[in-house]
Amino acid sequence: MTIEARLDAVGVVVADMAKALGFYRALGLPVPAEADNQPHVEVALPGGLRLLFDTEETVRSFHPEWHAVPGAGRLGLAFALPDAGAVDALYAELADAGYRSEMAPFDAFWGQRYAVMLDPDGNGVDLFAPLAS
């Protein structure tokens, strides 16, 4: 089965949102000052890719077992899929191929069907699609 997945976002888990956003502002990203106190921030990049920032607390709100690994990166890739069924199908296809799951598909409180697989090096790869309204 072939399912169309499009790299949509790169996520960064941050310990201190204001400090992290200050760094990315210094790189020239257009991040509004009022974002410093938010638990989740999205910045649109040229070409349509998004850079997502989530606090550690935000990640633990839906993944209670998550913990920061000292010295490890905190980046993840997020692939948009056309619909919730495609999330489930691609998740099953990857699991059947022997890839490891971090989180099975679920209906997230923010309105997406969401799952996380791990690449062979242990990097999180998010699969998501909007829930039907």
Steps between C-alpha positions, in 0.01 A plus 500: 500500500625849421380786716588860423687653794630856478767641733305780661688600814808463713429498873727619779440414868617788718576534869442879496277638224612863533870412483449266205294752305754773575766287331286441191406870485873575496521273194240721334181298545186714535388384845267744679600599855164383640594144404758483782240387755319248281530121544497442120624736228501457122713703261434482125817474294545586133387212281220394733697307763419582862730512802312388814605568858349310795589527865597183685172531693301514178662180372435326833131605480447240226809280549539461878802267471703751295817625663793706382813299433811693609718583202244380245328720245138597533393513137227303329358481150127535443334353191154617395266235360177555310265361764475307828471166321830564324670554839377162619591328172853643481560428868396136445711472185810631682439279804448195276833582332670474840538867591451594865202691629523769764127583507218311332243708308255692715257790470689793651326774693634759253292352215734259324540127455856465628765230530877485546736246348874481563749499216785247517707746706222564751386838366130571539299527178149637552216393272191720509182603325205717597210319662179507298277782616 
